[in-house]
Structures are given as structure tokens and as C-alpha cells.
Amino acid sequence: MRPRRFTAAGALKGSIKVPGDKSISHRALMFGALAVGETCISGLLEGEDIMATAAAMRAMGATIDRVAEGEWRVRGVGVGGLLQPDVALDMGNSGTSTRLLLGLLASHGITVSFTGDASLSKRPMGRVIEPLAQMGADILASPGSDGSQTLPLMIRGAQPAVPITYRLPVASAQVKSAILLAGLNTPGVTTVIEPVPTRDHSERMLTGFGAELTVEEQLGADGPERVIRIRGEAELKPQTIEVPGDPSSAAFFIVAALLVPGSDLIIENVGLNPTRAGLIEALRLMGAQIEELNARTVGGEPVADLHVVHSPLKGTVVDPSIAPSMIDEFPILFVAAAMAEGRTVTSGLHELRVKESDRLKVMAEALTAAGAKIEEREDGLVIDGTGGNPLAGTAGDPVFTHLDHRIAMSMAIAGLVSRDGVELDDTRPIATSFPAFEQLLDDLFS
């Protein structure tokens, strides 16, 4: 355990850079490991989750070397060339690594076991297991306490796998990506129908690596939907990839600058993929001053520097249709809502109950302990804000982060706008996605 109390420390001013995008970093390593030749990556996030992906790809035959901070080289084995690892793959806390690798291995004729830490081992895997089993993979999972399918598990890939057409029952970029990765080594065309758009990093990057992938819109029974098709037995070509800054990591500093009086902060090189930019849209509706500077495209991804100025926020009703584009940012949005004037209502957030923790329950408890007025509903939170007045903070018992990095960082920011500060029971989970978070925050106040 590594507890810490976060307290008010003055305005946030100056310029910072956040680490590379976690979603893109995972995919850069995986796709580079499937290409024939050397892929060069700059700006790679070096958090624990990404290192779990790197270790797994090494164990299956890829050569992955760190050249300098954020600079990595990957020599791939080609689609279909992954080798059976000698030991179980330890995914640590990384749900993205686990689900995407299950997809990748579903069409390789090898048998692989997966393990993870206590938090990951509680997370349900059934949504990704179902379509992969339809493609022919044999997956034996452990039974969760609620009857779900969890880690540890073992997958025996099908070779050849069977192409399928699969309509996503719930919006999930991880399930979509797992099916597309399985389709890479499957003869024929694998199709995913997406009723609600989710982050599209896989589609963008697979196309960049040379996969034959198409995205079309069609009118479904409930409105427009996306149809993604990938032709299997692909040959991926090595790439040079510059990973933009992670908008999910930038989110904590965006909200901190909005809430702390006197703040005037520039966050450089932030990825603004429209399937990830829901938080900025929601905050602007609440009155946030967030300006995009030096807008550009890097590696097929829109990027800009964000100029964020302290802004009085007003409560809002968050449209559930934007949830997929900010699903990881709701914990920090809840902090912003707790400081806004009036009521904020969120709904359609069942997905948050099966993240690293039950993020609705845990954030409701944590913010209530810090003095916020929260009503927890089945699919969201209703928050009555302070109108800009400081939260009381936690003078006594610490906030329990439940091994969840986003809970820890969100409540750290809550501590900056509280009278007594907020004590976290353990800051170690932050290293899964943002190892430099505490140092970067401390540097802004030094």
C-alpha cells in the first residue's frame, strides 16, 4: 500500500505533456508484432498495462526493444506466425491486453493460458468469448462469483477459424477489436456491425499497416450503424508510429485546471479522435473554456494542444449517446460535476460497473466521503454540485481506490479542490496507465 493525501496547492499554470495514448500504444505493439519487418514507435506509453502487452508479444516470438524513453522497435513474426508461449501470459491489470490478445489468438493454432491480478480476475470476459467461440476458438474460463466468465482462462485457437458477421449487443471497442484481430488470420471476410460508434483506433491503424479493411454506414432498425469488414490472411507491413498524448490521461489535468481558481494550463499533443472526445464536448456544455491550438494530424489521428482556463461550471444532463466516446472519463467528469452549479444527471452507464472496479458505486462512495451530494442509480449518478465552493474533503478514513487507476487519479484531483484534502488508500494502481501522474502534478505546484 502507498497512501497519500492530496490537498489544495494553488493554481495550475504553464505547459505539460501527458504520456502516449494507452489504446494506441497497445495496438502499435500488437500490430507491429504481426508485421514482417521492423516497426518504429515513438511516444509509447510505458505504463504497466502496456508492458504486459509487450511481454506477451515477446513470449510469442516477436522481438521488442526499448531504444530510449518512449522509443521502441518491434520486429514482427507475420500474421499467423505467433508461437506458443512456454508459460501463462500474466496480464496484470490490463483488460485491453487480455481481450485483444484473446481475439488475436482465436485464429492461431496454439494454446495459451491467461492470468491477471485480483482486479482483472474479477472482470467479465464473456462478451468477447462468445463471438470468438463462434469463430471456432475453444476457451475455458473460470467461473466468477456472479456466474460470469473470468480469468484465469485458457484459449485453444482455431486454424482455420471461421469468418462471422457479428452485431455488437453493447458498445465495446475491445470486443469489436478482438473480432477484427481474429479476422486477420481467418480466411474470407469477417464483419462487425456496430449500432453505436466506439473508438476506432483499431480500424485506423490496421488500415495503416496494410490490412484490407472497410468501414461503411448503413441504416439499421434503430438508426445508422457502422459495418466494419476485414479480409483475412492479411500481410501487415511495418510502420513508423508517433503515439499522440492520451486524452484519458489529459482529462485529469483538464478538469483540475477548470476547477482550481486562477489556473491557466496548456496540455500539449493531445489526441482528439472524435470517438474519444466526448469529455471535452460534455465539459464545454457545462461552460468550460477549452481551446484547441495547433490542430494537426499525426499518424492518421487528429491532435491539438489544449488551452484550459479556470471556468465556473454548470450542471447538465449528459446525453447517454456520447458515453462510448468518454467511457473512461466519467470518474473525472463526476468530480467536475461535484463542483458545478446545479445538478448533473448521467445515465446509460452500465459499462462502468464492469471496469477495473464498479466505477459508479466506488465514485459515489468516494465523492460522498469527500462531501459531495450523490445519488447512485442503476445506470448512472445524479450529482448536486457545490457551485464552485470547496468540497469538505476526507479528514478521517481514506478513500478506497479498489486497485483502479482512474478512481485514484480522479479523487486526487478532488483533493485539490477540498478544504481538508483527500486521502487515498493506495496510489500504486496509477502506474498501470500514468506512472508520471504524481510527479507531473507536483511539478506544476513547485
MARZA-730965 format. One line per 8 residues: number of its first residue (from 1); their letters; for each residue x, y, z of C-alpha. Coordinates in steps of 0.001 Angstrom, whole numbers, padded with zeros to 6 digits. Each point is the difference from the previous one (the first is absolute). Example, Ala and Ser with C-alpha at 12.3 -4.5 7.8 and 13.67 -1.06 7.14 Angstrom:
BEGIN
1> AS> 012300,-004500,007800; 001370,003440,-000660 $
***
This chain:
BEGIN
1> MRPRRFTA> 000000,000000,000000; 001180,003530,-000744; -002476,002487,001504; 000124,003723,-000713; -002040,003082,000828; -000654,002439,-002859; -000737,003573,001077; -000548,003457,-001502 $
9> AGALKGSI> 003315,001375,-001227; -000782,003046,-002153; -000718,000617,-003665; 001211,-002212,-002846; 001995,002084,-002468; 002446,-000685,-002815; 000272,-002779,-002580; 000086,-003766,000456 $
17> KVPGDKSI> 000083,-003124,-002121; -001932,-003118,000924; 001227,-003507,-000886; -000878,-001800,-003212; -003481,-001283,-000681; -000551,-003344,001715; -002366,-001427,-002618; 002319,000895,-002875 $
25> SHRALMFG> 003087,-001248,001874; -001543,-003457,000492; -000887,-000253,-003666; 003331,001315,-001252; 001822,-002819,001796; -002472,-002694,-001072; -000206,001011,-003652; 003760,000530,-000198 $
33> ALAVGETC> 000448,-003535,001337; -002209,-001292,-002841; 001810,001906,-002765; 003020,-001370,-001857; 002885,002411,000592; 000758,002726,002553; -002618,002392,001348; 001318,003162,001696 $
41> ISGLLEGE> -002133,001536,002745; 000498,003360,001734; -001997,001360,002912; -000985,-003472,001243; -001641,-000005,003417; 002276,-001921,002371; -002636,-000849,002604; -000466,-003455,001481 $
49> DIMATAAA> -002924,-000888,-002300; 002068,000650,-003127; 002939,-001929,001387; -002341,-002961,000471; -000793,000130,-003719; 003692,000276,-000891; 000878,-002995,002183; -002777,-002094,-001535 $
57> MRAMGATI> 001068,000738,-003577; 003623,-000803,000875; -001108,-003306,001514; -001634,-000862,-003326; 003041,000693,-002145; 000147,003733,-000759; 003178,001987,000686; -000835,003172,001946 $
65> DRVAEGEW> 002749,002365,001176; -000013,003318,001846; 002404,002431,-001674; -000627,003060,002204; -002844,001473,002041; -003121,-000567,-002082; 002051,-001297,-002949; -000543,-003659,-000861 $
73> RVRGVGVG> 000816,-002373,-002851; -002106,-003051,-000861; 001036,-002781,-002388; -003084,-002026,-000819; -000634,-003637,-000867; -002772,000540,-002550; -003731,-000722,000228; -000381,-003667,000946 $
81> GLLQPDVA> 003594,-000238,001234; -000493,000283,003755; 001647,-002758,002035; -001421,-001824,002993; 001432,001600,003163; 001784,-002154,002566; -001974,001416,002946; -003341,001651,000715 $
89> LDMGNSGT> -000312,003622,-001115; -000315,002256,003056; -002181,002953,-000984; 000331,001815,003324; -002883,002507,000121; -000443,000433,-003753; -003441,-000840,-001326; 000895,001431,-003419 $
97> STRLLLGL> 003027,-002297,-000333; -002064,-003013,000984; -002982,000552,-002273; 001984,001051,-003062; 002452,-002881,000373; -002852,-002470,000348; -001209,001236,-003362; 003437,-000217,-001522 $
105> LASHGITV> 000532,-003561,001207; -003480,-001233,-000956; 001225,-000621,-003564; 003478,-001342,000858; 000441,-003720,000509; 001617,000256,003414; -001158,-000438,003600; 000594,002838,002452 $
113> SFTGDASL> -000899,000578,003657; -000771,003464,001425; 000311,001199,003589; -000417,003427,001602; -000036,001858,003293; -002903,-000085,002456; -001815,002885,-001698; 000312,-001338,-003560 $
121> SKRPMGRV> -000983,-003498,001142; -003434,001355,000999; -000705,001638,-003354; -002444,-001807,-002315; 001363,-001449,-003241; -003215,-001539,-001316; -000748,002777,-002495; 003225,-000682,-001881 $
129> IEPLAQMG> -000066,-003787,000486; -003411,-000354,-001699; 000938,001280,-003503; 003447,-001636,000097; -001627,-003345,000779; -002239,000502,-003024; 003194,000342,-002056; 001183,-003377,001303 $
137> ADILASPG> 002196,000868,002971; -000225,-002263,003051; 000143,002129,003155; -000174,-001424,003527; -000541,002769,002544; -000331,000020,003776; -003451,000563,001526; -000377,003375,001695 $
145> SDGSQTLP> -001908,000423,003247; -002920,001460,-001991; 000057,-002761,-002615; 002055,001997,-002499; 003008,-001377,-001924; 003273,001288,001394; 003742,-000531,000187; 001917,-002194,000322 $
153> LMIRGAQP> -000961,-001505,-003342; 001445,-002061,-002827; -000569,000485,-003724; 000603,-002530,-002756; -000071,001858,-003301; -001718,-001307,-003125; 002002,-000443,-003177; -001652,000725,-002248 $
161> AVPITYRL> -002514,002121,001868; -003441,000697,-001478; -000919,003526,-001158; -003158,001361,001625; -002323,002985,-000172; -000507,001269,003540; -002228,002792,001239; 001307,001473,003249 $
169> PVASAQVK> -002725,-000313,002674; 001649,002811,002010; 002429,002708,-001052; 003520,-001328,000594; 003150,000943,-001885; 001803,-002909,001655; -002486,-002623,-001240; -000024,001578,-003465 $
177> SAILLAGL> 003804,000026,-000130; 000269,-003593,001230; -002226,-001207,-002845; 001933,002029,-002585; 003307,-001399,001302; -001383,-003515,-000207; -001032,000803,-003558; 003580,000891,-000969 $
185> NTPGVTTV> 000965,-003692,-000224; -003429,-001346,-001028; -000683,-000900,-003645; -002699,002179,-001565; -001672,003131,001337; -000847,000570,003667; -002669,002640,000670; -000845,002017,003110 $
193> IEPVPTRD> -003183,002083,000149; 000167,002832,002486; -003354,001641,000899; 001794,002643,002104; 003411,001320,-001151; 002905,-000766,002348; 003650,001026,-000117; 001408,-000873,-003397 $
201> HSERMLTG> 003744,-000271,000617; 000046,-003616,-001183; -001608,000855,-003342; 002312,002964,-000597; 003182,-001837,000930; -000804,-003290,-001718; -000600,001943,-003206; 003343,001761,000481 $
209> FGAELTVE> 001732,-003368,000380; -001507,-001129,-003310; -002956,-002132,001048; -002909,-000150,-002457; -002621,001634,002196; -003101,002009,-000893; -002413,002056,002088; -003459,000820,-001323 $
217> EQLGADGP> -003137,001523,001461; -003383,-001593,-000485; -003466,000617,001353; -000923,-002580,002623; -003232,-000636,001856; 000924,002550,002671; 001771,002535,-002221; 003429,000369,-001620 $
225> ERVIRIRG> 002586,-002664,000770; 003568,-000707,-001035; 000986,-003142,-001889; 003689,-000917,000233; 001374,-002754,-002232; 003498,-001483,000021; 001409,-002484,-002491; 002064,-002706,001646 $
233> EAELKPQT> 003373,-001578,-000658; 001354,003529,-000050; 003590,001101,-000502; 000819,002915,002267; 002817,002392,-000904; 002204,001610,002689; -000698,003642,000810; 001468,003054,001703 $
241> IEVPGDPS> -002465,001038,002702; -000115,003176,002081; -002356,-000542,002924; -001957,003155,000960; -000623,000985,003610; -002735,-001970,001721; -003263,001993,000315; -001012,-002212,002937 $
249> SAAFFIVA> 003155,001069,001852; -000378,003633,-001060; -003534,-000084,001433; 001222,000207,003600; 002024,003154,-000670; -002764,001525,-002139; -002459,-000316,002871; 002550,001119,002591 $
257> ALLVPGSD> 000706,003191,-001962; -003725,000663,-000449; -000725,-000408,003728; 002984,001642,001725; -000362,003816,000041; 002670,001926,-001893; 001074,-002953,-002137; 001211,000560,-003568 $
265> LIIENVGL> 001480,-003171,-001481; 001109,-001255,-003400; 000033,-003774,-000524; 002074,-000820,-003063; -000484,-002643,-002698; -003356,-001446,001107; -001722,-002520,-002270; -003475,001228,-000949 $
273> NPTRAGLI> -001422,-002944,-001882; -003746,000782,-000236; -000817,-003434,001465; 001935,001055,003134; -000900,003706,000370; -003307,-000287,001871; 001372,001439,003245; 001031,003271,-001643 $
281> EALRLMGA> -003446,000286,-001588; -001697,-000628,003367; 002224,002465,001862; -000583,002722,-002604; -003744,-000454,000445; 000645,000635,003707; 001786,003276,-000804; 003625,-001121,-000218 $
289> QIEELNAR> 002529,002174,-001829; 002038,-002525,-002002; 001725,001291,-003134; 001684,-002190,-002617; 003314,001372,-001247; 002275,-001182,-002824; -002482,-002607,-001255; 001705,-002614,-002176 $
297> TVGGEPVA> -000088,-003645,-001070; 002611,-002436,001325; 000021,-003586,-001245; -003588,000274,-001181; -001195,001341,003367; -001181,003614,000637; 002202,001734,002581; 000055,003470,001601 $
305> DLHVVHSP> 001393,001913,002964; -002739,000815,002519; -000149,003381,001746; -002095,-000374,003153; -001028,002902,002249; -001796,-000089,003367; -003729,000113,-000753; -003167,000059,002125 $
313> LKGTVVDP> -001909,-003131,-001013; -003729,-000626,-000102; -001740,-003331,000446; -001324,-001770,-003068; -001796,-003104,-001201; 002625,-002115,-001760; -001371,-001592,-003162; 000542,-003774,000375 $
321> SIAPSMID> 000764,-000211,-003728; 003422,001571,000597; 000899,-002529,002717; 002109,-002230,-002301; 002176,003003,-000923; 000828,000764,003640; -000619,-003237,001868; 003341,000147,001848 $
329> EFPILFVA> -000422,003682,000865; -003212,-000190,002016; 001774,-000282,003377; 001712,003355,-000535; -003188,001494,-001490; -001729,-000935,003268; 002609,002099,001834; -000680,002953,-002314 $
337> AAMAEGRT> -003757,-000422,000564; 000506,-000018,003785; 001461,003529,-000279; -002489,001359,-002547; -002998,002220,000663; -003187,-002040,-000050; -000759,-003623,-000801; 001744,-002351,-002419 $
345> VTSGLHEL> -001787,-003163,-001129; 001735,-002926,-001697; -001617,-003170,-001319; 000645,-002956,-002296; 003220,-000834,001841; -000447,-003711,000798; 003470,-000537,-001524; 001599,001816,002934 $
353> RVKESDRL> -001050,-002780,002357; 002336,-002506,-001716; 003168,002073,-000299; 003042,-000406,002284; -002518,000644,002756; -003725,000755,000114; 000713,003627,-000837; -003525,001219,000696 $
361> KVMAEALT> -000073,-001486,003483; 003607,000834,000856; -000169,003626,-001210; -003329,000525,001771; 001531,-001226,003254; 003254,001924,-000469; -001589,003334,-000891; -002587,-000367,002766 $
369> AAGAKIEE> 002844,-000566,002470; 001612,003210,-001320; -003207,001986,000626; -001779,-000112,-003361; -003741,-000582,-000403; -000430,-003142,-002096; -002923,-002210,-000921; 001018,-003361,-001453 $
377> REDGLVID> -002390,-001456,-002542; 000182,-003306,-001837; 001518,001527,-003136; 001538,003288,001146; 000489,002642,002671; -001963,003132,000833; 002290,002656,001477; -000989,003273,001667 $
385> GTGGNPLA> 003032,002262,-000257; 001439,002477,002478; -000112,002955,-002403; 003769,000320,000134; 000349,-000191,003775; 002664,-002461,001241; -000958,-003538,000910; 000416,-000825,003674 $
393> GTAGDPVF> 002629,-002676,-000684; 000755,-003073,002055; 001291,000831,003437; -000225,-003571,001267; 000011,-003301,-001847; 001678,-000243,-003416; -001852,-000435,-003280; 000199,-003555,-001300 $
401> THLDHRIA> 001205,-000085,-003605; -000714,-003740,-000515; 003169,-000455,-002103; -001493,002363,-002609; 002389,002554,-001499; -002744,002342,-001226; -001707,000079,003398; 003333,000880,001607 $
409> MSMAIAGL> 000795,002843,-002409; -003545,001379,000041; -000074,000194,003779; 003491,001506,000031; -001422,002875,-002065; -002960,000215,002400; 002559,000525,002762; 001294,003140,-001759 $
417> VSRDGVEL> -003420,001659,000398; -000716,-001048,003581; 000494,001649,003390; 001546,-002970,001816; 001494,-001862,-002967; -000795,-003533,-001134; 001920,-002991,001327; 000395,-002947,-002398 $
425> DDTRPIAT> 000593,-003461,001405; 002436,-000928,-002789; 001490,001936,-002916; 001842,-002973,-001516; -002753,-000855,-002529; 000680,003338,-001747; 003094,-001592,-001564; -002154,-002218,-002207 $
433> SFPAFEQL> -000736,002936,-002335; 001772,003178,001191; 003219,-000691,001945; 001035,003692,-000011; -003369,001344,001222; 001044,000918,003543; 003335,001490,-001069; -001640,002055,-002761 $
441> LDDLFS> -002584,001306,002446; 002648,000820,002603; 002142,001786,-002599; -002882,002338,-000888; -000110,001203,003598; 003758,000227,000633 $
***
